[in-house]
């Protein structure tokens, strides 16, 4: 969750329009907006995902009405590619004639370790990035028209884990900062978290994703009510077996309420660590929530339990997940400030545990609703953007014998893309600069020894 009190520091500077000169022309025809209204506007281009052999691009198409406002306009979807070291013109590598205003193009069969020139277009009009710094700053693929595929780590692919968070099941209005300010957004049927969660569960099981496990790092619900906890728990249990197929930890929205600990009744007691072993891979879930407040902490009992668990086999490859980000970089760079993430004492104790356990390779968190990677030491600290709103997705952690890759994927269902496009405008249009993250935040890898991890049978 984004802390509403601290987001009031987000300022919007409106640019003033230039005055037009008046020309005396008694016989001139009045200006017509017809051509402007009819022109297809192809914008919000984002190169979301680049793997060793795949690139996924998204954009949207609009037309203006008589008042100059944009409205979604359906058109086709096309991506043209060529190797960047070739003088040959780009050729169409993806085309979908189905008409839509929310475009999703997944180009497969690329060569690892190669630079590609690309053009994305709809009805012949070239897509351009939206008015956001994250996709317009120098060097971004949206500006250069070039991306590079990175080779995967050496060895066989062993396991694939989907890393998700912030489903907010039961939430009714998205994009609030203060109560009623701004007004926020409602889905047409009022249940957008359910729509996005359902689409997530379908997406990670697609053959192209083939996730073996799903980790949801907190804020499964909007307010931890009995109805919300039972609802999301039942849907996850339909999808898989908890502790084998999916794993969860508590977020601040799931904290105990005066009416009781409904989340705990479904998923597990407050303030407890969970540990699971998957064929030589260890998953540790932390409860980083307080009973009150948006910030996080880890109890001394949990730290002691974590220290003992890691010491029992310090070299075992270990993924740790908890709702609140734990790095100093996260504390200083998020709009809510240090008080919004894990408190410094807990973070220091956590990092001390990691320094004696070389098997820990990644710490996954949510809470900030953004994609952000930091690596203060040998452990990667990864914040993954929210499922429930823009950029609307999850990260795929692919584990190979000699390393791992992380790639953020936008949920591809049509209803999810429409909602993602709509919530892109949250927080006075500033949300993409906060939430999307850089290309390397979303797509990167590292070397690590996973040779003792087995494949899923």
C-alpha positions in Angstrom: 0.0 0.0 0.0 1.1 3.5 -0.7 1.0 5.7 2.5 -1.7 8.3 1.8 -0.4 10.9 4.3 3.1 11.0 2.7 2.0 11.1 -0.9 0.8 14.6 -0.6 4.4 15.6 -1.4 3.8 14.6 -5.0 3.5 17.9 -6.9 2.1 18.4 -10.4 3.4 21.4 -12.4 1.0 22.3 -15.2 2.6 23.9 -18.2 1.0 27.1 -19.5 -0.2 27.2 -23.1 1.3 29.6 -25.6 -1.0 32.4 -26.9 -1.8 32.2 -30.6 -1.4 35.3 -32.7 -4.6 36.8 -34.2 -4.6 37.2 -38.0 -7.1 39.4 -39.8 -8.7 37.3 -42.5 -12.4 38.1 -43.0 -12.9 35.5 -45.7 -10.9 32.7 -43.9 -12.7 29.4 -43.0 -13.1 28.7 -39.3 -10.6 26.2 -37.8 -11.9 22.6 -37.7 -11.0 19.9 -35.1 -12.1 17.1 -37.4 -8.6 16.1 -38.4 -7.4 16.2 -34.8 -10.4 14.1 -33.6 -10.0 11.5 -36.4 -6.2 11.0 -35.9 -5.3 7.8 -34.0 -3.0 8.6 -31.1 -0.7 5.6 -30.4 1.0 6.2 -27.0 2.1 4.8 -23.7 4.7 2.5 -25.3 6.5 0.4 -22.8 9.1 -2.3 -23.4 8.0 -4.2 -20.3 9.8 -7.5 -20.6 13.0 -8.6 -22.3 14.2 -12.2 -21.7 16.9 -14.2 -23.5 14.5 -15.0 -26.4 11.4 -12.9 -25.9 10.3 -9.2 -25.8 6.9 -8.0 -24.6 5.7 -4.5 -25.6 2.5 -2.8 -24.6 0.8 0.5 -25.7 -2.6 2.1 -26.0 -4.6 3.8 -28.8 -7.0 6.7 -28.4 -8.9 9.3 -30.4 -10.0 12.8 -29.2 -13.7 13.8 -28.9 -15.1 17.3 -29.6 -13.9 18.5 -26.3 -10.3 17.3 -26.9 -10.5 14.4 -24.4 -9.0 11.1 -25.2 -11.1 8.0 -25.5 -9.9 4.4 -26.2 -9.9 3.5 -29.9 -9.6 0.0 -31.2 -6.9 -0.8 -33.8 -4.6 -3.6 -34.8 -1.3 -4.6 -33.1 2.1 -4.9 -34.9 5.8 -5.1 -34.0 8.5 -4.9 -36.6 12.1 -6.0 -35.8 15.5 -6.2 -37.2 19.0 -6.9 -35.8 20.6 -3.6 -34.7 23.8 -4.6 -36.5 22.0 -5.1 -39.8 21.0 -2.5 -42.4 18.0 -4.5 -43.4 14.6 -2.8 -42.8 12.6 -4.2 -39.8 10.2 -7.0 -40.7 6.9 -7.8 -39.0 7.5 -10.3 -36.2 4.2 -9.9 -34.5 0.8 -9.0 -35.9 -2.7 -9.4 -34.4 -5.6 -8.1 -36.5 -8.1 -8.2 -33.6 -9.1 -4.7 -32.7 -8.3 -3.4 -29.3 -7.3 -0.2 -27.5 -5.0 -1.9 -25.1 -2.1 -3.6 -27.0 0.1 -6.5 -25.8 2.7 -7.9 -28.2 4.8 -10.9 -27.2 7.6 -11.4 -29.7 9.3 -14.9 -29.3 12.1 -16.7 -31.0 14.8 -14.0 -30.5 18.5 -14.7 -30.3 20.1 -14.5 -26.9 22.6 -11.7 -26.4 21.6 -9.7 -29.5 20.5 -6.1 -30.0 17.3 -5.5 -32.0 15.8 -2.4 -33.6 12.0 -2.3 -33.3 8.9 -0.4 -34.2 5.5 -0.9 -32.6 2.5 0.4 -34.4 -1.3 0.3 -34.8 -3.1 0.8 -38.1 0.2 2.0 -39.5 0.8 4.7 -36.8 4.0 4.4 -34.8 3.7 4.0 -31.0 5.5 6.5 -28.8 6.1 6.6 -25.0 3.7 8.5 -22.8 4.5 11.8 -21.0 6.5 10.1 -18.3 10.2 10.4 -17.5 10.6 6.6 -16.9 10.1 5.9 -20.6 11.3 9.2 -22.1 14.7 9.6 -20.4 17.8 9.1 -22.6 18.8 5.6 -23.3 15.5 3.8 -22.6 14.4 1.4 -25.4 11.2 3.4 -25.9 13.4 6.4 -26.9 16.2 4.6 -28.7 14.0 2.0 -30.4 16.6 -0.7 -29.5 16.6 -3.4 -26.9 19.1 -6.2 -26.1 18.4 -9.8 -25.1 20.6 -11.2 -22.4 21.8 -14.9 -22.4 20.4 -17.0 -19.6 22.7 -18.4 -16.9 24.6 -21.6 -17.6 22.9 -24.9 -16.9 19.4 -26.4 -17.0 16.3 -24.5 -16.0 15.3 -26.1 -12.7 12.3 -24.1 -11.3 10.2 -21.1 -12.1 8.6 -19.1 -9.3 6.1 -16.3 -9.8 6.7 -13.4 -7.3 3.6 -11.3 -6.7 2.1 -9.1 -4.0 -0.5 -6.5 -3.2 -3.7 -8.1 -4.6 -5.8 -6.1 -2.2 -8.8 -8.5 -2.5 -12.0 -6.6 -1.7 -10.7 -3.1 -2.4 -13.4 -0.9 -4.0 -11.5 2.3 -5.0 -8.0 2.6 -6.4 -5.6 5.5 -6.3 -6.6 7.3 -3.1 -4.1 9.5 -1.3 -6.3 11.1 1.3 -10.0 10.2 2.0 -11.8 11.1 -1.1 -8.7 12.9 -2.6 -8.2 12.4 -5.4 -11.6 10.7 -6.1 -9.9 7.4 -7.1 -11.0 5.0 -9.7 -13.7 2.3 -9.6 -13.9 -0.7 -11.9 -17.1 -1.1 -13.9 -18.2 -4.0 -11.7 -16.6 -2.8 -8.5 -14.3 -5.8 -8.1 -11.1 -5.0 -9.9 -8.8 -6.8 -7.3 -10.7 -10.0 -8.0 -10.4 -9.4 -11.7 -6.7 -8.9 -11.5 -6.1 -11.8 -9.1 -8.1 -14.2 -11.3 -6.1 -13.0 -14.3 -2.8 -13.5 -12.4 -3.6 -17.1 -11.5 -4.4 -17.8 -15.1 -1.4 -16.0 -16.5 1.3 -17.8 -14.4 -0.1 -21.2 -15.6 0.2 -20.3 -19.3 2.7 -22.5 -21.1 4.8 -19.5 -21.9 5.2 -18.8 -18.1 4.8 -22.3 -16.6 5.4 -21.2 -13.0 5.9 -24.1 -10.7 5.2 -22.0 -7.6 3.5 -18.7 -6.7 4.7 -16.5 -3.8 2.4 -13.6 -2.7 4.3 -11.2 -0.4 1.5 -9.6 1.6 -1.5 -7.4 1.2 -3.6 -10.2 -0.1 -6.7 -8.3 1.2 -7.8 -4.7 1.5 -8.7 -4.6 5.2 -8.3 -8.1 6.6 -12.0 -8.7 7.0 -13.3 -12.2 7.5 -15.1 -12.1 4.1 -12.0 -10.9 2.3 -9.6 -13.4 3.9 -12.0 -16.3 3.3 -12.6 -15.2 -0.3 -8.9 -14.9 -1.4 -8.0 -18.0 0.6 -10.7 -20.1 -1.1 -9.6 -18.9 -4.6 -6.0 -19.7 -3.9 -6.9 -23.1 -2.6 -8.8 -23.8 -5.8 -5.6 -22.9 -7.8 -3.2 -25.0 -5.8 -2.0 -26.4 -2.4 -0.6 -23.9 0.1 2.9 -24.9 1.1 3.5 -26.7 -2.1 2.1 -24.7 -5.0 1.7 -21.3 -3.4 3.1 -19.4 -0.4 2.0 -16.3 1.3 3.0 -13.8 4.0 1.0 -11.1 5.8 1.0 -7.4 4.8 -0.1 -4.4 6.7 -3.5 -4.5 5.1 -3.8 -8.1 6.5 -2.9 -7.1 10.1 -5.2 -8.2 12.9 -8.3 -6.0 13.5 -10.4 -5.3 16.6 -12.9 -8.0 15.3 -10.1 -10.6 15.3 -7.2 -12.0 13.2 -9.2 -13.2 10.2 -6.1 -13.5 8.0 -4.4 -15.6 10.7 -7.4 -17.9 10.9 -7.0 -18.7 7.2 -3.2 -18.5 6.6 -1.3 -18.6 9.9 -0.7 -16.9 13.2 0.5 -13.3 13.6 4.2 -12.7 13.9 5.4 -16.1 12.8 8.0 -17.2 10.3 7.2 -19.9 7.8 9.8 -22.2 6.1 9.4 -24.6 3.2 11.9 -26.7 1.3 11.3 -27.5 -2.4 13.8 -30.0 -3.6 16.9 -28.3 -2.2 15.5 -24.8 -2.5 14.4 -23.1 0.8 11.6 -20.5 0.9 11.2 -18.4 4.1 8.3 -16.1 4.7 8.5 -13.3 7.2 5.6 -11.5 9.0 6.9 -7.9 8.9 3.7 -6.2 9.9 2.7 -4.2 13.0 -0.7 -4.4 14.6 -1.1 -0.7 13.7 0.5 1.5 11.1 1.9 1.2 7.6 5.5 0.6 8.5 7.1 -2.7 9.2 9.1 -4.6 11.8 10.4 -8.1 12.6 9.9 -9.4 16.2 13.0 -10.6 18.1 11.5 -14.1 18.2 11.3 -14.2 14.4 14.9 -12.9 14.0 16.1 -15.7 16.4 14.0 -18.3 14.4 15.5 -17.0 11.1 19.0 -17.0 12.4 18.7 -20.7 13.6 17.0 -21.8 10.4 19.7 -20.3 8.2 22.5 -21.6 10.5 21.2 -25.2 10.1 22.2 -25.1 6.5 23.8 -21.8 5.6 24.7 -22.8 2.0 21.2 -24.0 1.0 19.8 -21.7 -1.8 17.2 -19.6 0.0 14.6 -17.1 -1.1 13.2 -14.9 1.6 10.0 -12.9 1.2 8.2 -10.3 3.4 5.9 -7.5 2.7 8.0 -4.5 3.7 11.2 -3.6 1.8 14.4 -4.1 3.9 17.2 -2.2 2.1 18.4 1.3 3.0 17.9 2.2 -0.7 14.2 1.4 -0.4 14.0 3.4 2.8 15.4 6.6 1.2 13.9 6.3 -2.3 10.2 5.5 -1.7 7.8 8.5 -1.4 6.7 7.5 2.1 10.3 7.7 3.5 12.0 5.4 6.0 9.0 5.1 8.3 7.0 3.4 5.5 9.3 0.4 5.1 11.0 -2.0 7.5 12.4 -0.2 10.6 16.2 0.2 10.6 16.8 -2.1 13.6 14.9 -5.0 12.0 16.6 -4.4 8.7 20.0 -4.4 10.3 19.3 -7.6 12.2 18.0 -9.2 9.0 21.1 -8.2 7.0 23.3 -9.6 9.8 21.6 -12.9 9.4 22.2 -12.9 5.6 25.9 -12.1 6.0 26.4 -15.5 7.7 24.2 -17.4 5.2 25.7 -17.3 1.7 22.8 -19.4 0.4 20.4 -16.5 0.7 20.3 -15.0 -2.8 17.1 -12.9 -3.0 14.7 -11.0 -0.7 11.3 -10.3 -2.3 8.9 -7.6 -1.0 6.0 -5.5 -2.1 4.2 -2.7 -0.2 5.6 0.2 -2.3 3.7 -0.9 -5.5 6.8 -0.4 -7.6 9.5 -2.4 -9.4 12.9 -1.6 -7.8 16.1 -3.6 -7.4 18.9 -2.9 -4.9 21.9 -5.0 -4.0 23.8 -3.6 -1.0 25.7 -6.8 -0.6 25.5 -10.4 -2.0 21.7 -10.5 -1.5 19.4 -8.9 -4.0 16.5 -6.9 -2.5 13.6 -6.8 -5.0 10.4 -4.8 -4.8 7.8 -6.0 -7.2 4.9 -3.8 -8.4 1.3 -4.5 -7.4 -1.0 -7.0 -9.0 -4.1 -4.9 -8.4 -3.2 -1.8 -10.5 -0.7 -0.4 -13.0 1.7 -1.8 -14.0 -0.4 -4.8 -13.1 1.8 -7.8 -13.0 4.3 -10.1 -11.3 8.0 -11.2 -11.6 9.1 -14.6 -12.9 12.1 -15.9 -11.0 13.7 -18.6 -13.2 16.3 -20.7 -11.4 19.1 -22.4 -13.5 21.9 -24.6 -12.3 24.4 -21.6 -12.2 22.2 -18.6 -11.7 18.8 -17.0 -11.9 16.9 -14.4 -13.9 14.1 -12.1 -12.9 11.6 -10.7 -15.5 8.5 -8.6 -14.7 5.4 -9.6 -16.7 2.3 -7.5 -17.2 -0.9 -9.6 -16.8 -2.0 -10.3 -20.4 -5.8 -10.8 -20.0 -7.9 -8.2 -21.9 -9.8 -7.1 -18.8 -6.5 -6.8 -16.8 -4.9 -4.7 -19.6 -7.9 -2.4 -19.7 -7.7 -1.8 -16.0 -3.9 -1.4 -16.0 -4.2 1.3 -18.7 -6.9 3.1 -16.7 -4.9 3.1 -13.4 -1.8 4.3 -15.3 -3.3 7.8 -14.8 -3.5 7.5 -11.0 -1.8 10.0 -8.6 -2.2 12.9 -11.1 -0.5 11.0 -13.8 2.7 10.4 -11.9 2.1 6.7 -11.2 4.3 5.3 -14.0 7.4 7.2 -12.9 6.9 5.7 -9.4 5.8 2.2 -10.2 7.2 0.9 -13.5 10.9 0.9 -12.7 13.8 0.9 -15.1 14.3 -1.9 -17.7 17.0 -3.4 -15.5 14.8 -3.2 -12.4 12.3 -5.3 -14.3 14.7 -7.6 -16.2 18.0 -8.8 -14.8 19.9 -11.9 -13.6 22.8 -13.0 -11.4 25.1 -16.0 -10.9 24.5 -18.4 -8.0 25.1 -22.1 -7.3 21.8 -24.0 -7.6 23.3 -27.3 -8.6 21.7 -29.0 -5.6 18.2 -28.0 -6.5 16.0 -30.5 -8.2 13.5 -30.0 -11.0 9.8 -30.3 -10.4 8.5 -33.8 -11.0 
